[in-house]
């Protein structure tokens, strides 16, 4: 998995995507890394383009996809 660093975000340190498993991994600055399951690649592409990664996760990812702390 290739990680995308997000120095502009105060909440998210970096994130990455496993296309084969459809797993979005998000490393939060304060609470560690979480894996979100069954996330379509199109959603990952939208996250890459989002001006605020933290806002994207809060509005689009959380509450919609199963997750576990990595």
PQR file with spaces between the fields and no chain letter, atoms N, CA, C, O and H, PARSE charges and radii, in Angstrom:
ATOM       1  N    UNK     1       0.855   -1.181    0.000 -0.4000 1.5000
ATOM       2  CA   UNK     1       0.000    0.000    0.000 -0.0000 2.0000
ATOM       3  C    UNK     1       0.894    1.236    0.000  0.5500 1.7000
ATOM       4  O    UNK     1       1.803    1.358    0.821 -0.5500 1.4000
ATOM       5  N    UNK     2       0.628    2.133   -0.917 -0.4000 1.5000
ATOM       6  CA   UNK     2       1.343    3.403   -0.944 -0.0000 2.0000
ATOM       7  C    UNK     2       0.585    4.405   -0.090  0.5500 1.7000
ATOM       8  O    UNK     2      -0.638    4.516   -0.179 -0.5500 1.4000
ATOM       9  H    UNK     2      -0.111    2.033   -1.583  0.4000 1.0000
ATOM      10  N    UNK     3       1.320    5.128    0.733 -0.4000 1.5000
ATOM      11  CA   UNK     3       0.715    6.112    1.628 -0.0000 2.0000
ATOM      12  C    UNK     3       0.800    7.498    1.016  0.5500 1.7000
ATOM      13  O    UNK     3       1.782    7.833    0.354 -0.5500 1.4000
ATOM      14  H    UNK     3       2.313    5.037    0.805  0.4000 1.0000
ATOM      15  N    UNK     4      -0.223    8.296    1.236 -0.4000 1.5000
ATOM      16  CA   UNK     4      -0.259    9.686    0.804 -0.0000 2.0000
ATOM      17  C    UNK     4      -0.182   10.545    2.055  0.5500 1.7000
ATOM      18  O    UNK     4      -1.082   10.527    2.895 -0.5500 1.4000
ATOM      19  H    UNK     4      -1.021    8.024    1.773  0.4000 1.0000
ATOM      20  N    UNK     5       0.901   11.295    2.167 -0.4000 1.5000
ATOM      21  CA   UNK     5       1.088   12.180    3.319 -0.0000 2.0000
ATOM      22  C    UNK     5       0.167   13.393    3.192  0.5500 1.7000
ATOM      23  O    UNK     5      -0.082   13.878    2.089 -0.5500 1.4000
ATOM      24  H    UNK     5       1.631   11.311    1.485  0.4000 1.0000
ATOM      25  N    UNK     6      -0.333   13.874    4.321 -0.4000 1.5000
ATOM      26  CA   UNK     6      -1.242   15.029    4.309 -0.0000 2.0000
ATOM      27  C    UNK     6      -0.773   16.073    5.321  0.5500 1.7000
ATOM      28  O    UNK     6      -1.409   16.261    6.358 -0.5500 1.4000
ATOM      29  H    UNK     6      -0.131   13.479    5.217  0.4000 1.0000
ATOM      30  N    UNK     7       0.343   16.756    5.023 -0.4000 1.5000
ATOM      31  CA   UNK     7       0.856   17.760    5.966 -0.0000 2.0000
ATOM      32  C    UNK     7      -0.090   18.946    6.159  0.5500 1.7000
ATOM      33  O    UNK     7       0.003   19.663    7.155 -0.5500 1.4000
ATOM      34  H    UNK     7       0.859   16.603    4.180  0.4000 1.0000
ATOM      35  N    UNK     8      -0.996   19.150    5.205 -0.4000 1.5000
ATOM      36  CA   UNK     8      -1.939   20.272    5.315 -0.0000 2.0000
ATOM      37  C    UNK     8      -3.094   19.976    6.278  0.5500 1.7000
ATOM      38  O    UNK     8      -3.841   20.881    6.646 -0.5500 1.4000
ATOM      39  H    UNK     8      -1.071   18.568    4.396  0.4000 1.0000
ATOM      40  N    UNK     9      -3.239   18.721    6.681 -0.4000 1.5000
ATOM      41  CA   UNK     9      -4.344   18.328    7.556 -0.0000 2.0000
ATOM      42  C    UNK     9      -3.885   18.276    9.008  0.5500 1.7000
ATOM      43  O    UNK     9      -2.841   17.703    9.316 -0.5500 1.4000
ATOM      44  H    UNK     9      -2.631   17.985    6.381  0.4000 1.0000
ATOM      45  N    UNK    10      -4.665   18.875    9.891 -0.4000 1.5000
ATOM      46  CA   UNK    10      -4.334   18.815   11.320 -0.0000 2.0000
ATOM      47  C    UNK    10      -4.839   17.521   11.956  0.5500 1.7000
ATOM      48  O    UNK    10      -4.396   17.148   13.042 -0.5500 1.4000
ATOM      49  H    UNK    10      -5.514   19.341    9.641  0.4000 1.0000
ATOM      50  N    UNK    11      -5.766   16.838   11.283 -0.4000 1.5000
ATOM      51  CA   UNK    11      -6.397   15.645   11.838 -0.0000 2.0000
ATOM      52  C    UNK    11      -5.846   14.347   11.254  0.5500 1.7000
ATOM      53  O    UNK    11      -5.738   13.350   11.968 -0.5500 1.4000
ATOM      54  H    UNK    11      -6.126   17.142   10.401  0.4000 1.0000
ATOM      55  N    UNK    12      -5.498   14.341    9.977 -0.4000 1.5000
ATOM      56  CA   UNK    12      -5.067   13.126    9.296 -0.0000 2.0000
ATOM      57  C    UNK    12      -3.599   13.248    8.891  0.5500 1.7000
ATOM      58  O    UNK    12      -3.216   14.179    8.183 -0.5500 1.4000
ATOM      59  H    UNK    12      -5.586   15.151    9.397  0.4000 1.0000
ATOM      60  N    UNK    13      -2.778   12.290    9.352 -0.4000 1.5000
ATOM      61  CA   UNK    13      -1.348   12.309    9.040 -0.0000 2.0000
ATOM      62  C    UNK    13      -1.084   11.782    7.631  0.5500 1.7000
ATOM      63  O    UNK    13      -0.274   12.334    6.886 -0.5500 1.4000
ATOM      64  H    UNK    13      -3.090   11.534    9.927  0.4000 1.0000
ATOM      65  N    UNK    14      -1.796   10.685    7.279 -0.4000 1.5000
ATOM      66  CA   UNK    14      -1.632   10.089    5.955 -0.0000 2.0000
ATOM      67  C    UNK    14      -2.731    9.066    5.728  0.5500 1.7000
ATOM      68  O    UNK    14      -3.432    8.667    6.658 -0.5500 1.4000
ATOM      69  H    UNK    14      -2.453   10.237    7.884  0.4000 1.0000
ATOM      70  N    UNK    15      -2.869    8.651    4.479 -0.4000 1.5000
ATOM      71  CA   UNK    15      -3.856    7.625    4.150 -0.0000 2.0000
ATOM      72  C    UNK    15      -3.376    6.832    2.951  0.5500 1.7000
ATOM      73  O    UNK    15      -2.527    7.287    2.184 -0.5500 1.4000
ATOM      74  H    UNK    15      -2.300    8.975    3.724  0.4000 1.0000
ATOM      75  N    UNK    16      -3.936    5.634    2.799 -0.4000 1.5000
ATOM      76  CA   UNK    16      -3.561    4.771    1.689 -0.0000 2.0000
ATOM      77  C    UNK    16      -4.713    3.866    1.317  0.5500 1.7000
ATOM      78  O    UNK    16      -5.724    3.806    2.016 -0.5500 1.4000
ATOM      79  H    UNK    16      -4.625    5.265    3.422  0.4000 1.0000
ATOM      80  N    UNK    17      -4.548    3.153    0.197 -0.4000 1.5000
ATOM      81  CA   UNK    17      -5.641    2.326   -0.303 -0.0000 2.0000
ATOM      82  C    UNK    17      -5.108    1.022   -0.861  0.5500 1.7000
ATOM      83  O    UNK    17      -4.131    1.006   -1.610 -0.5500 1.4000
ATOM      84  H    UNK    17      -3.726    3.202   -0.370  0.4000 1.0000
ATOM      85  N    UNK    18      -5.758   -0.073   -0.489 -0.4000 1.5000
ATOM      86  CA   UNK    18      -5.469   -1.399   -1.034 -0.0000 2.0000
ATOM      87  C    UNK    18      -6.609   -1.736   -1.988  0.5500 1.7000
ATOM      88  O    UNK    18      -7.703   -2.108   -1.563 -0.5500 1.4000
ATOM      89  H    UNK    18      -6.551   -0.060    0.120  0.4000 1.0000
ATOM      90  N    UNK    19      -6.337   -1.602   -3.285 -0.4000 1.5000
ATOM      91  CA   UNK    19      -7.384   -1.792   -4.290 -0.0000 2.0000
ATOM      92  C    UNK    19      -7.902   -3.229   -4.315  0.5500 1.7000
ATOM      93  O    UNK    19      -9.099   -3.453   -4.498 -0.5500 1.4000
ATOM      94  H    UNK    19      -5.448   -1.300   -3.631  0.4000 1.0000
ATOM      95  N    UNK    20      -7.012   -4.201   -4.134 -0.4000 1.5000
ATOM      96  CA   UNK    20      -7.430   -5.610   -4.185 -0.0000 2.0000
ATOM      97  C    UNK    20      -8.426   -5.930   -3.073  0.5500 1.7000
ATOM      98  O    UNK    20      -9.397   -6.655   -3.291 -0.5500 1.4000
ATOM      99  H    UNK    20      -6.040   -4.020   -3.986  0.4000 1.0000
ATOM     100  N    UNK    21      -8.182   -5.390   -1.885 -0.4000 1.5000
ATOM     101  CA   UNK    21      -9.069   -5.669   -0.757 -0.0000 2.0000
ATOM     102  C    UNK    21     -10.103   -4.585   -0.507  0.5500 1.7000
ATOM     103  O    UNK    21     -10.946   -4.724    0.380 -0.5500 1.4000
ATOM     104  H    UNK    21      -7.394   -4.801   -1.708  0.4000 1.0000
ATOM     105  N    UNK    22     -10.048   -3.509   -1.278 -0.4000 1.5000
ATOM     106  CA   UNK    22     -10.931   -2.350   -1.103 -0.0000 2.0000
ATOM     107  C    UNK    22     -10.874   -1.831    0.337  0.5500 1.7000
ATOM     108  O    UNK    22     -11.897   -1.597    0.981 -0.5500 1.4000
ATOM     109  H    UNK    22      -9.363   -3.396   -1.998  0.4000 1.0000
ATOM     110  N    UNK    23      -9.633   -1.662    0.817 -0.4000 1.5000
ATOM     111  CA   UNK    23      -9.417   -1.192    2.192 -0.0000 2.0000
ATOM     112  C    UNK    23      -8.778    0.190    2.152  0.5500 1.7000
ATOM     113  O    UNK    23      -7.721    0.386    1.552 -0.5500 1.4000
ATOM     114  H    UNK    23      -8.802   -1.853    0.295  0.4000 1.0000
ATOM     115  N    UNK    24      -9.431    1.128    2.792 -0.4000 1.5000
ATOM     116  CA   UNK    24      -8.892    2.471    2.952 -0.0000 2.0000
ATOM     117  C    UNK    24      -8.291    2.553    4.347  0.5500 1.7000
ATOM     118  O    UNK    24      -8.987    2.342    5.340 -0.5500 1.4000
ATOM     119  H    UNK    24     -10.289    0.969    3.279  0.4000 1.0000
ATOM     120  N    UNK    25      -7.004    2.858    4.423 -0.4000 1.5000
ATOM     121  CA   UNK    25      -6.327    3.008    5.711 -0.0000 2.0000
ATOM     122  C    UNK    25      -6.110    4.494    5.960  0.5500 1.7000
ATOM     123  O    UNK    25      -5.610    5.215    5.097 -0.5500 1.4000
ATOM     124  H    UNK    25      -6.439    3.029    3.617  0.4000 1.0000
ATOM     125  N    UNK    26      -6.493    4.941    7.150 -0.4000 1.5000
ATOM     126  CA   UNK    26      -6.342    6.343    7.517 -0.0000 2.0000
ATOM     127  C    UNK    26      -5.588    6.425    8.838  0.5500 1.7000
ATOM     128  O    UNK    26      -6.007    5.854    9.844 -0.5500 1.4000
ATOM     129  H    UNK    26      -6.899    4.356    7.852  0.4000 1.0000
ATOM     130  N    UNK    27      -4.476    7.140    8.819 -0.4000 1.5000
ATOM     131  CA   UNK    27      -3.708    7.348   10.043 -0.0000 2.0000
ATOM     132  C    UNK    27      -4.055    8.740   10.581  0.5500 1.7000
ATOM     133  O    UNK    27      -3.710    9.763    9.991 -0.5500 1.4000
ATOM     134  H    UNK    27      -4.136    7.604    8.001  0.4000 1.0000
ATOM     135  N    UNK    28      -4.746    8.738   11.714 -0.4000 1.5000
ATOM     136  CA   UNK    28      -5.138    9.989   12.352 -0.0000 2.0000
ATOM     137  C    UNK    28      -3.971   10.504   13.201  0.5500 1.7000
ATOM     138  O    UNK    28      -3.212    9.715   13.765 -0.5500 1.4000
ATOM     139  H    UNK    28      -5.027    7.906   12.193  0.4000 1.0000
ATOM     140  N    UNK    29      -3.836   11.803   13.287 -0.4000 1.5000
ATOM     141  CA   UNK    29      -2.711   12.412   14.010 -0.0000 2.0000
ATOM     142  C    UNK    29      -2.707   12.028   15.485  0.5500 1.7000
ATOM     143  O    UNK    29      -1.638   11.874   16.075 -0.5500 1.4000
ATOM     144  H    UNK    29      -4.452   12.444   12.829  0.4000 1.0000
ATOM     145  N    UNK    30      -3.872   11.872   16.086 -0.4000 1.5000
ATOM     146  CA   UNK    30      -3.937   11.632   17.535 -0.0000 2.0000
ATOM     147  C    UNK    30      -4.443   10.257   17.944  0.5500 1.7000
ATOM     148  O    UNK    30      -4.167    9.808   19.057 -0.5500 1.4000
ATOM     149  H    UNK    30      -4.741   11.998   15.607  0.4000 1.0000
ATOM     150  N    UNK    31      -5.175    9.581   17.069 -0.4000 1.5000
ATOM     151  CA   UNK    31      -5.820    8.342   17.515 -0.0000 2.0000
ATOM     152  C    UNK    31      -5.358    7.077   16.800  0.5500 1.7000
ATOM     153  O    UNK    31      -5.954    6.019   16.999 -0.5500 1.4000
ATOM     154  H    UNK    31      -5.399    9.945   16.165  0.4000 1.0000
ATOM     155  N    UNK    32      -4.329    7.152   15.985 -0.4000 1.5000
ATOM     156  CA   UNK    32      -3.806    5.955   15.351 -0.0000 2.0000
ATOM     157  C    UNK    32      -4.408    5.671   13.985  0.5500 1.7000
ATOM     158  O    UNK    32      -5.060    6.525   13.384 -0.5500 1.4000
ATOM     159  H    UNK    32      -3.845    8.012   15.823  0.4000 1.0000
ATOM     160  N    UNK    33      -4.177    4.459   13.509 -0.4000 1.5000
ATOM     161  CA   UNK    33      -4.571    4.060   12.165 -0.0000 2.0000
ATOM     162  C    UNK    33      -5.831    3.201   12.202  0.5500 1.7000
ATOM     163  O    UNK    33      -5.966    2.297   13.026 -0.5500 1.4000
ATOM     164  H    UNK    33      -3.647    3.765   13.997  0.4000 1.0000
ATOM     165  N    UNK    34      -6.734    3.503   11.301 -0.4000 1.5000
ATOM     166  CA   UNK    34      -7.966    2.738   11.150 -0.0000 2.0000
ATOM     167  C    UNK    34      -8.074    2.254    9.722  0.5500 1.7000
ATOM     168  O    UNK    34      -7.661    2.939    8.786 -0.5500 1.4000
ATOM     169  H    UNK    34      -6.624    4.238   10.631  0.4000 1.0000
ATOM     170  N    UNK    35      -8.643    1.051    9.561 -0.4000 1.5000
ATOM     171  CA   UNK    35      -8.902    0.503    8.240 -0.0000 2.0000
ATOM     172  C    UNK    35     -10.405    0.479    8.012  0.5500 1.7000
ATOM     173  O    UNK    35     -11.165   -0.006    8.851 -0.5500 1.4000
ATOM     174  H    UNK    35      -8.979    0.495   10.321  0.4000 1.0000
ATOM     175  N    UNK    36     -10.820    1.001    6.883 -0.4000 1.5000
ATOM     176  CA   UNK    36     -12.223    1.016    6.483 -0.0000 2.0000
ATOM     177  C    UNK    36     -12.385    0.033    5.332  0.5500 1.7000
ATOM     178  O    UNK    36     -11.624    0.063    4.365 -0.5500 1.4000
ATOM     179  H    UNK    36     -10.203    1.396    6.202  0.4000 1.0000
ATOM     180  N    UNK    37     -13.392   -0.847    5.446 -0.4000 1.5000
ATOM     181  CA   UNK    37     -13.542   -1.967    4.521 -0.0000 2.0000
ATOM     182  C    UNK    37     -14.623   -1.723    3.476  0.5500 1.7000
ATOM     183  O    UNK    37     -15.583   -0.986    3.701 -0.5500 1.4000
ATOM     184  H    UNK    37     -14.010   -0.871    6.232  0.4000 1.0000
ATOM     185  N    UNK    38     -14.433   -2.372    2.314 -0.4000 1.5000
ATOM     186  CA   UNK    38     -15.384   -2.321    1.194 -0.0000 2.0000
ATOM     187  C    UNK    38     -15.560   -0.896    0.666  0.5500 1.7000
ATOM     188  O    UNK    38     -16.657   -0.502    0.270 -0.5500 1.4000
ATOM     189  H    UNK    38     -13.653   -2.971    2.132  0.4000 1.0000
ATOM     190  N    UNK    39     -14.479   -0.139    0.664 -0.4000 1.5000
ATOM     191  CA   UNK    39     -14.512    1.229    0.147 -0.0000 2.0000
ATOM     192  C    UNK    39     -14.173    1.177   -1.347  0.5500 1.7000
ATOM     193  O    UNK    39     -13.080    0.742   -1.709 -0.5500 1.4000
ATOM     194  H    UNK    39     -13.588   -0.460    0.985  0.4000 1.0000
ATOM     195  N    UNK    40     -15.078    1.608   -2.208 -0.4000 1.5000
ATOM     196  CA   UNK    40     -14.789    1.588   -3.650 -0.0000 2.0000
ATOM     197  C    UNK    40     -13.612    2.503   -4.003  0.5500 1.7000
ATOM     198  O    UNK    40     -13.378    3.515   -3.341 -0.5500 1.4000
ATOM     199  H    UNK    40     -15.966    1.961   -1.914  0.4000 1.0000
ATOM     200  N    UNK    41     -12.888    2.135   -5.042 -0.4000 1.5000
ATOM     201  CA   UNK    41     -11.736    2.933   -5.460 -0.0000 2.0000
ATOM     202  C    UNK    41     -12.145    4.357   -5.829  0.5500 1.7000
ATOM     203  O    UNK    41     -11.373    5.297   -5.641 -0.5500 1.4000
ATOM     204  H    UNK    41     -13.079    1.313   -5.579  0.4000 1.0000
ATOM     205  N    UNK    42     -13.354    4.514   -6.351 -0.4000 1.5000
ATOM     206  CA   UNK    42     -13.842    5.859   -6.708 -0.0000 2.0000
ATOM     207  C    UNK    42     -13.912    6.772   -5.477  0.5500 1.7000
ATOM     208  O    UNK    42     -13.660    7.973   -5.575 -0.5500 1.4000
ATOM     209  H    UNK    42     -13.981    3.751   -6.504  0.4000 1.0000
ATOM     210  N    UNK    43     -14.252    6.202   -4.333 -0.4000 1.5000
ATOM     211  CA   UNK    43     -14.312    6.988   -3.094 -0.0000 2.0000
ATOM     212  C    UNK    43     -12.902    7.399   -2.679  0.5500 1.7000
ATOM     213  O    UNK    43     -12.695    8.520   -2.215 -0.5500 1.4000
ATOM     214  H    UNK    43     -14.457    5.227   -4.253  0.4000 1.0000
ATOM     215  N    UNK    44     -11.934    6.503   -2.842 -0.4000 1.5000
ATOM     216  CA   UNK    44     -10.538    6.836   -2.563 -0.0000 2.0000
ATOM     217  C    UNK    44     -10.076    7.982   -3.469  0.5500 1.7000
ATOM     218  O    UNK    44      -9.403    8.906   -3.014 -0.5500 1.4000
ATOM     219  H    UNK    44     -12.102    5.592   -3.220  0.4000 1.0000
ATOM     220  N    UNK    45     -10.437    7.916   -4.736 -0.4000 1.5000
ATOM     221  CA   UNK    45     -10.060    8.979   -5.677 -0.0000 2.0000
ATOM     222  C    UNK    45     -10.692   10.312   -5.258  0.5500 1.7000
ATOM     223  O    UNK    45     -10.063   11.364   -5.371 -0.5500 1.4000
ATOM     224  H    UNK    45     -10.983    7.165   -5.106  0.4000 1.0000
ATOM     225  N    UNK    46     -11.921   10.260   -4.782 -0.4000 1.5000
ATOM     226  CA   UNK    46     -12.590   11.477   -4.302 -0.0000 2.0000
ATOM     227  C    UNK    46     -11.861   12.033   -3.081  0.5500 1.7000
ATOM     228  O    UNK    46     -11.719   13.247   -2.934 -0.5500 1.4000
ATOM     229  H    UNK    46     -12.432    9.405   -4.690  0.4000 1.0000
ATOM     230  N    UNK    47     -11.401   11.138   -2.209 -0.4000 1.5000
ATOM     231  CA   UNK    47     -10.684   11.603   -1.019 -0.0000 2.0000
ATOM     232  C    UNK    47      -9.385   12.282   -1.412  0.5500 1.7000
ATOM     233  O    UNK    47      -9.020   13.313   -0.846 -0.5500 1.4000
ATOM     234  H    UNK    47     -11.516   10.152   -2.328  0.4000 1.0000
ATOM     235  N    UNK    48      -8.679   11.699   -2.391 -0.4000 1.5000
ATOM     236  CA   UNK    48      -7.429   12.313   -2.838 -0.0000 2.0000
ATOM     237  C    UNK    48      -7.672   13.736   -3.346  0.5500 1.7000
ATOM     238  O    UNK    48      -6.834   14.617   -3.152 -0.5500 1.4000
ATOM     239  H    UNK    48      -8.975   10.862   -2.850  0.4000 1.0000
ATOM     240  N    UNK    49      -8.812   13.958   -3.994 -0.4000 1.5000
ATOM     241  CA   UNK    49      -9.117   15.268   -4.582 -0.0000 2.0000
ATOM     242  C    UNK    49      -9.775   16.235   -3.600  0.5500 1.7000
ATOM     243  O    UNK    49      -9.882   17.428   -3.884 -0.5500 1.4000
ATOM     244  H    UNK    49      -9.493   13.243   -4.151  0.4000 1.0000
ATOM     245  N    UNK    50     -10.213   15.734   -2.459 -0.4000 1.5000
ATOM     246  CA   UNK    50     -10.939   16.578   -1.499 -0.0000 2.0000
ATOM     247  C    UNK    50     -10.028   17.649   -0.902  0.5500 1.7000
ATOM     248  O    UNK    50      -8.889   17.361   -0.538 -0.5500 1.4000
ATOM     249  H    UNK    50     -10.126   14.764   -2.228  0.4000 1.0000
ATOM     250  N    UNK    51     -10.526   18.882   -0.802 -0.4000 1.5000
ATOM     251  CA   UNK    51      -9.707   19.950   -0.217 -0.0000 2.0000
ATOM     252  C    UNK    51      -9.423   19.724    1.268  0.5500 1.7000
ATOM     253  O    UNK    51      -8.367   20.120    1.761 -0.5500 1.4000
ATOM     254  H    UNK    51     -11.452   19.116   -1.098  0.4000 1.0000
ATOM     255  N    UNK    52     -10.355   19.093    1.985 -0.4000 1.5000
ATOM     256  CA   UNK    52     -10.160   18.796    3.406 -0.0000 2.0000
ATOM     257  C    UNK    52     -10.339   17.293    3.611  0.5500 1.7000
ATOM     258  O    UNK    52     -11.450   16.770    3.529 -0.5500 1.4000
ATOM     259  H    UNK    52     -11.213   18.771    1.585  0.4000 1.0000
ATOM     260  N    UNK    53      -9.229   16.611    3.879 -0.4000 1.5000
ATOM     261  CA   UNK    53      -9.288   15.155    4.066 -0.0000 2.0000
ATOM     262  C    UNK    53     -10.076   14.795    5.324  0.5500 1.7000
ATOM     263  O    UNK    53     -10.850   13.838    5.317 -0.5500 1.4000
ATOM     264  H    UNK    53      -8.326   17.036    3.945  0.4000 1.0000
ATOM     265  N    UNK    54      -9.886   15.550    6.399 -0.4000 1.5000
ATOM     266  CA   UNK    54     -10.605   15.280    7.642 -0.0000 2.0000
ATOM     267  C    UNK    54     -12.104   15.435    7.478  0.5500 1.7000
ATOM     268  O    UNK    54     -12.880   14.619    7.975 -0.5500 1.4000
ATOM     269  H    UNK    54      -9.257   16.327    6.406  0.4000 1.0000
ATOM     270  N    UNK    55     -12.505   16.471    6.788 -0.4000 1.5000
ATOM     271  CA   UNK    55     -13.926   16.706    6.543 -0.0000 2.0000
ATOM     272  C    UNK    55     -14.506   15.596    5.665  0.5500 1.7000
ATOM     273  O    UNK    55     -15.633   15.151    5.882 -0.5500 1.4000
ATOM     274  H    UNK    55     -11.875   17.134    6.384  0.4000 1.0000
ATOM     275  N    UNK    56     -13.734   15.155    4.678 -0.4000 1.5000
ATOM     276  CA   UNK    56     -14.176   14.077    3.796 -0.0000 2.0000
ATOM     277  C    UNK    56     -14.421   12.802    4.591  0.5500 1.7000
ATOM     278  O    UNK    56     -15.451   12.148    4.427 -0.5500 1.4000
ATOM     279  H    UNK    56     -12.819   15.517    4.502  0.4000 1.0000
ATOM     280  N    UNK    57     -13.461   12.451    5.461 -0.4000 1.5000
ATOM     281  CA   UNK    57     -13.613   11.241    6.275 -0.0000 2.0000
ATOM     282  C    UNK    57     -14.841   11.366    7.172  0.5500 1.7000
ATOM     283  O    UNK    57     -15.625   10.423    7.282 -0.5500 1.4000
ATOM     284  H    UNK    57     -12.625   12.983    5.594  0.4000 1.0000
ATOM     285  N    UNK    58     -15.012   12.504    7.805 -0.4000 1.5000
ATOM     286  CA   UNK    58     -16.145   12.705    8.716 -0.0000 2.0000
ATOM     287  C    UNK    58     -17.480   12.624    7.990  0.5500 1.7000
ATOM     288  O    UNK    58     -18.440   12.071    8.527 -0.5500 1.4000
ATOM     289  H    UNK    58     -14.375   13.270    7.716  0.4000 1.0000
ATOM     290  N    UNK    59     -17.556   13.161    6.788 -0.4000 1.5000
ATOM     291  CA   UNK    59     -18.838   13.234    6.080 -0.0000 2.0000
ATOM     292  C    UNK    59     -19.128   12.039    5.186  0.5500 1.7000
ATOM     293  O    UNK    59     -20.287   11.660    5.020 -0.5500 1.4000
ATOM     294  H    UNK    59     -16.776   13.610    6.352  0.4000 1.0000
ATOM     295  N    UNK    60     -18.093   11.439    4.608 -0.4000 1.5000
ATOM     296  CA   UNK    60     -18.300   10.382    3.609 -0.0000 2.0000
ATOM     297  C    UNK    60     -17.941    8.987    4.120  0.5500 1.7000
ATOM     298  O    UNK    60     -18.605    8.013    3.766 -0.5500 1.4000
ATOM     299  H    UNK    60     -17.151   11.746    4.743  0.4000 1.0000
ATOM     300  N    UNK    61     -16.912    8.879    4.937 -0.4000 1.5000
ATOM     301  CA   UNK    61     -16.406    7.562    5.348 -0.0000 2.0000
ATOM     302  C    UNK    61     -17.010    7.073    6.659  0.5500 1.7000
ATOM     303  O    UNK    61     -17.570    5.979    6.719 -0.5500 1.4000
ATOM     304  H    UNK    61     -16.372    9.670    5.225  0.4000 1.0000
ATOM     305  N    UNK    62     -16.899    7.875    7.696 -0.4000 1.5000
ATOM     306  CA   UNK    62     -17.379    7.455    9.022 -0.0000 2.0000
ATOM     307  C    UNK    62     -18.886    7.207    9.005  0.5500 1.7000
ATOM     308  O    UNK    62     -19.657    7.991    8.451 -0.5500 1.4000
ATOM     309  H    UNK    62     -16.444    8.764    7.648  0.4000 1.0000
ATOM     310  N    UNK    63     -19.285    6.101    9.624 -0.4000 1.5000
ATOM     311  CA   UNK    63     -20.692    5.760    9.695 -0.0000 2.0000
ATOM     312  C    UNK    63     -21.228    5.059    8.464  0.5500 1.7000
ATOM     313  O    UNK    63     -22.373    4.607    8.451 -0.5500 1.4000
ATOM     314  H    UNK    63     -18.659    5.464   10.074  0.4000 1.0000
ATOM     315  N    UNK    64     -20.400    4.963    7.420 -0.4000 1.5000
ATOM     316  CA   UNK    64     -20.854    4.353    6.166 -0.0000 2.0000
ATOM     317  C    UNK    64     -20.139    3.034    5.874  0.5500 1.7000
ATOM     318  O    UNK    64     -20.691    2.148    5.221 -0.5500 1.4000
ATOM     319  H    UNK    64     -19.470    5.330    7.430  0.4000 1.0000
ATOM     320  N    UNK    65     -18.910    2.918    6.364 -0.4000 1.5000
ATOM     321  CA   UNK    65     -18.114    1.720    6.084 -0.0000 2.0000
ATOM     322  C    UNK    65     -17.676    1.054    7.391  0.5500 1.7000
ATOM     323  O    UNK    65     -17.405    1.716    8.393 -0.5500 1.4000
ATOM     324  H    UNK    65     -18.462    3.638    6.894  0.4000 1.0000
ATOM     325  N    UNK    66     -17.617   -0.286    7.340 -0.4000 1.5000
ATOM     326  CA   UNK    66     -17.108   -1.036    8.501 -0.0000 2.0000
ATOM     327  C    UNK    66     -15.645   -0.649    8.708  0.5500 1.7000
ATOM     328  O    UNK    66     -14.945   -0.306    7.756 -0.5500 1.4000
ATOM     329  H    UNK    66     -17.836   -0.823    6.526  0.4000 1.0000
ATOM     330  N    UNK    67     -15.192   -0.707    9.960 -0.4000 1.5000
ATOM     331  CA   UNK    67     -13.814   -0.313   10.231 -0.0000 2.0000
ATOM     332  C    UNK    67     -13.268   -1.078   11.427  0.5500 1.7000
ATOM     333  O    UNK    67     -14.008   -1.692   12.196 -0.5500 1.4000
ATOM     334  H    UNK    67     -15.761   -0.985   10.734  0.4000 1.0000
ATOM     335  N    UNK    68     -11.956   -1.019   11.556 -0.4000 1.5000
ATOM     336  CA   UNK    68     -11.261   -1.594   12.714 -0.0000 2.0000
ATOM     337  C    UNK    68      -9.985   -0.798   12.916  0.5500 1.7000
ATOM     338  O    UNK    68      -9.392   -0.296   11.962 -0.5500 1.4000
ATOM     339  H    UNK    68     -11.355   -0.520   10.932  0.4000 1.0000
ATOM     340  N    UNK    69      -9.570   -0.690   14.174 -0.4000 1.5000
ATOM     341  CA   UNK    69      -8.297   -0.039   14.454 -0.0000 2.0000
ATOM     342  C    UNK    69      -7.187   -0.990   14.065  0.5500 1.7000
ATOM     343  O    UNK    69      -7.213   -2.166   14.427 -0.5500 1.4000
ATOM     344  H    UNK    69     -10.052   -1.098   14.950  0.4000 1.0000
ATOM     345  N    UNK    70      -6.225   -0.492   13.340 -0.4000 1.5000
ATOM     346  CA   UNK    70      -5.136   -1.355   12.833 -0.0000 2.0000
ATOM     347  C    UNK    70      -4.070   -1.570   13.883  0.5500 1.7000
ATOM     348  O    UNK    70      -3.086   -2.266   13.631 -0.5500 1.4000
ATOM     349  H    UNK    70      -6.203    0.464   13.046  0.4000 1.0000
